């Protein structure tokens, strides 16, 4: 007989918004625009949508099914569903992926925190300001970067220490809707700039001649990164979920919100990029350069920038909460260990592991791994190897190992979908998802 989970989501809406927060964060708002800018514009966006719907959504449903079916965190879930086997390595893979992802993700979170703090007294938007130079100054300072990194991690540790209902869910239900509202305001203003239409064409008009096998791999990785699938974060989140919530509909809601926010990010960023003669392939600093430029052209721009950055900071935090949660829950499940102590210890380890990535734009700028900085190498490893690898393992587990009876029950709870919908999902997971991941990965290696 399974132990009852002591911590649960208080509502379906809280679960969906928290899951969306875990998915959206830096993936949709920070990473999506610069990845799109560097990988073909509209063609990349179209591929991203296709991969999200056809590959990412089925995997998200799968992670939800595994988590709620076992009602355990990532590592233990696979042990419950497949006892006397070694499939728990998928959960361990996820914990390792979440740890590595946090090590550079929280560096960017520190950048967002730094910009948020500077925006409150109006220190960002100035007459004749050089926003690219400001970004280089912030990321090029070891002291500023490490302090931002440490403070961002501290916030994570404090919130995750309080658990699901009292920490993550309450904040998500208030601040996620506000982020959507402010994003729409920014989009409306961005589209009124002279030259904005050129940015729209770049973002929404596909040019497939710009694509190659590597771009396709990046689009697949971006869809996984944005949905937070492949490292069993959603396995842990759904383990706290009641049986009366529809997993397919919840996953669809998260996926739609993710695509919508990615669309808003593109509509907000690229019109400004082209209107002000900026470079769409700017890289990780694109958002931090474009946002001040856009808000500087608005009445009360400093106030709006400050509010937007604070909401953006929250979106980034909701994602990092999910990563620290999977690490914390893996080491507190069925063990007499304090959640607060485990969260604090995990935070310290993440900080130590993330120092090289934090210094990639300063002291370690010349240190390269296969031609990449530590930050970029960590990002590549997680986004293009660990996330697709984790998704492949999950697809194989669902397609060939997990019991059909458990999957069908979890798929059917809380909805009246036709049994044929389940059959389609299962065939996607058994054949299309793993084959697509393997083909895209091998193609990126130039093997065919």
Secondary structure, 3 states (H helix, E strand, C coil): CCCCCCCCCCCHHHHHHHHHHHHHHHHHHHHHHHHHHHCCCHHHHHHHHHHHHHHHHHHHHHHHHHHHHHCCCHHHHHHHHCCCCCCCHHHHHHHHHHHHHHHHHHHHHHHHHHHHHHHHCCCCCCCCCCHHHHHHHHHCCHHHHHHHHHHHHHHHHHHHHCCHHHHHHHHHHHHHHHHHHHHHHHHHHHCCCCCHHHHHHHHHCCCHHHCCHHHHHHHHHHHHHHHCCCCCHHHHHHCCCCCCCCHHHHHHHHHHHHHHHHHHHHHHHHHHHHHCCCCCCCCCCHHHHHHHHHHCCCCCHHHHHHHHHHHHHHHHHHHHHHHHHHHHHHCCCCCCCCHHHHHHHHHHHHHHHHHHHHCCCCCCCCCCECCECHHHHHHHHHHHHHHHHHHHHHHHHHHHCCCHHHHHHHHHCCCCCCHHHHHHHHHHHHHHHHHHHHHHHHHHCCCC
